[in-house]
Amino acid sequence: MSLSYTAEHEWITGEEPATVGITAYAAEALGDIVYVELPEPGTELKAGETCGELESTKSVSELYAPVTGTVVARNEAVVDDPSLINSDPQGAGWLFTVAVTESGELLTEEAYQALISA
């Protein structure tokens, strides 16, 4: 699976529709996630704008749209059980899918690794 990343610690697949989630680095930094607010299907997203929220035992973190497009589906399993994001952030803990109309500022795996290593 080919992934791109954002500086806000989100990952996105190169498929259509693209699947979006947060990275393992972000999930670990947030701690135990206890509440998730995700965009509804049909929501128009604009790259770089907030589109949801993750609340953990440590803090509240906003989600940013990695691309411009329309939300196709959201992961109801993580709405019901936000701990899926901590246990499998790049698998069962995906957040939503989006039909991409325009890409945002995305990073390669190497660029993202350099970002979190800095």
WOKAKA-V723110 format. One line per field, one symbol per residue. phi: phi as a letter, one per 20 degrees, with the letter a starting at -180 (. if undefined). psi: psi as a letter, one per 30 degrees, with the letter a starting at -180 (. if undefined). Layout:
# WOKAKA-V723110
phi = ???
psi = ???
This chain:
# WOKAKA-V723110
phi = .eddcdfemddbeeecffecbdffgfffffnfedbcddffgnfedcgnefcrbcddfeadceedffberdfebcefffffcgfgffebfdcfefdbdbeedbfeeddfgffffffeef
psi = kkklllfghllklgljlkkkalleeeeeeeajkfkkjlklkfkkkkkflkgakkklfelkkkkkkflkakkelljfefeeiffeeefifgcfglellkjkfklajllleeeeeeeff.
